[in-house]
Structures are given as structure tokens and as C-alpha cells.
């Protein structure tokens, strides 16, 4: 194999490796954006939940919130979002482990 062919092969392999890494980092970036969006949505739901609990407890002087339909729905929403967040975090962990990243 001539020097030119070796150089050409080396550049081709290097370019392919760079392309693979770029694709992987793009995928990780997208997952991180999804994680941040879910965290923000969870925070908003918790704020809404706190407001609702305050309204029931203080303004209506009711201290049993289990029967409030809106509170039960907010709790279910938060739980679902946390499960989705866990799925994304596990995927990120798997990608990093597959690539030997920290």
C-alpha cells in the first residue's frame, strides 16, 4: 500500500470516527434538552400543586386533600413525568457506559 493510500485510508477512518462521535454527542444533547424540559414541567406541576393545596387548606380551611380531584391529577402527572425523566436518565447512562464516558 502506497503512502498516499495509507494517508487516504487514515483520513477516511478519522473522518468516520469524527462523524460517529458528532452523531453520538448530538443524541446526548437532545436527551439532555428533553431532561431539562421534563424537569421544568415537573417544577411547574409542583408549584401548581402547592398552590392548590394552599388554596384548599388555608382559604377553604379543609385539611383533607386526598379527595380533591385536581390534586390527585397533579400528583399523577408529576409521577408520570418523573418516570419519563428516569427513562431518559437511564438512556443517558447507557450511552455513556457504552462509550466509556463519564
Residue pairs with C-beta under 8 A, 6 or more apart in sequence:
1 9
24 95
24 99
27 95
28 92
28 95
28 96
31 88
31 91
31 92
31 95
32 92
34 88
35 85
35 88
35 89
35 92
38 81
38 84
38 85
38 88
39 85
41 81
42 78
42 81
42 82
42 85
45 74
45 77
45 78
45 81
46 78
48 74
49 71
49 74
49 75
49 78
52 68
52 70
52 71
52 74
53 65
53 71
56 62
56 65
56 68
56 71
57 63
57 65
65 71
66 72
95 101
96 102
